[in-house]
Amino acid sequence: MAKKRIDTKLTTSDLIILGFLMEKPMHGYQIILTLKERQVKDWAGVSTPQVYYSLKKLEDLGLIRGGYDENSSLGPERRVFSITPEACSALAEALDSENWAMSRTVPPFSTWAMLSIYADERTVTHIIECRRNFLRSEIAKEIQTVRSLPVENTKASRIVKTMISLVIKNFELELSWLEEFESIIGEHQ
């Protein structure tokens, strides 16, 4: 029997939730706590309403199933979701798209940098300093995140540490680039 192909496009939120549920069954609030714990907002935009929307969508697609938690210590009845066999192939199919490697996002600061030739000198200086402070703050935050990670040598923990390392290196590179940009934009003021 051929595997059923999921024709509905799975969003980033859907894929992240499927990934969490592949680790263990969870209810919606546990997923939200996991999003916060793993600081998902730093690498993917997933809001609380999106969690519940994705859970309903994934259940309607037959990729997850919900059941009620028997543990009354967690409070009122909560629906705990777990993956179905179709979820594994749907996630694998979504991850096998070249779009992941071939897309390019434009950060808002890049747009500002292109438009900055129309700004006055005070604005340019101010916004560049704001960006510099933001980058330094983010580097410090990411370094603290690495220090606070549990000491474990699993594939997942090594990937997380490597991803944070990439983020730090990108921020450091942009800090260096800001010096060059600042000198060039200063010529045009």
C-alpha positions, 0 to 999 in steps of 0.5 A, spaced: 500 500 500 502 506 498 503 512 503 498 517 503 501 524 501 499 530 505 497 535 500 496 541 505 503 545 506 505 544 513 507 551 516 514 552 520 509 552 526 506 545 524 513 542 523 516 544 530 510 542 534 511 535 530 518 535 532 516 536 539 511 531 539 516 526 536 520 526 542 514 525 547 506 526 547 505 533 550 499 537 551 498 544 548 501 548 554 507 543 555 508 545 548 508 552 549 513 551 555 517 547 551 517 553 546 519 558 551 524 553 554 528 552 548 527 560 546 524 558 539 522 565 538 529 566 536 529 562 530 522 561 528 516 565 530 511 560 533 505 564 537 501 561 543 495 561 538 499 558 532 500 552 537 493 551 538 491 552 531 497 547 529 494 542 533 487 542 530 490 542 523 495 536 525 489 532 528 485 534 522 490 531 517 491 525 521 498 526 523 497 527 531 491 524 535 489 527 542 487 523 548 485 525 555 491 525 560 489 521 566 493 525 571 489 529 575 495 532 579 496 537 572 489 540 573 483 540 569 483 534 563 488 536 558 488 533 551 495 530 550 497 529 543 501 524 540 504 522 533 501 517 528 505 513 523 503 518 518 507 524 522 514 521 521 513 520 513 510 527 513 515 531 517 521 527 513 517 529 506 517 536 509 524 536 511 526 533 504 525 540 500 531 544 497 527 550 499 530 550 506 537 551 503 535 555 497 531 561 501 534 568 503 531 572 508 532 579 508 533 582 515 529 589 517 536 592 518 538 590 511 533 594 508 534 600 513 541 600 511 539 601 504 535 606 505 539 610 510 542 614 505 536 618 506 537 619 513 540 625 517 547 624 520 544 624 527 539 618 525 544 614 522 549 614 528 543 613 533 540 607 529 547 604 528 549 605 535 542 601 537 544 596 532 551 595 535 548 595 542 543 590 540 548 585 537 552 585 543 546 584 548 544 578 543 551 575 543 551 576 551 544 572 551 547 567 547 553 565 551 549 565 557 544 560 553 550 555 552 552 556 559 546 554 562 544 548 557 545 541 561 551 538 560 549 532 555 553 529 549 546 527 545 546 529 538 540 534 539 544 538 544 550 538 540 546 541 534 543 546 539 550 548 541 552 548 534 546 552 532 547 557 537 555 558 535 552 560 528 548 565 531 554 568 535 558 568 529 553 571 525 552 577 530 560 578 531 561 578 523 555 583 523 558 587 529 565 587 524 561 589 518 558 595 522 564 598 522 565 598 515 558 600 514 559 606 518 565 609 515 562 608 508 555 611 510 559 617 513 562 619 507 555 620 504 553 625 510 
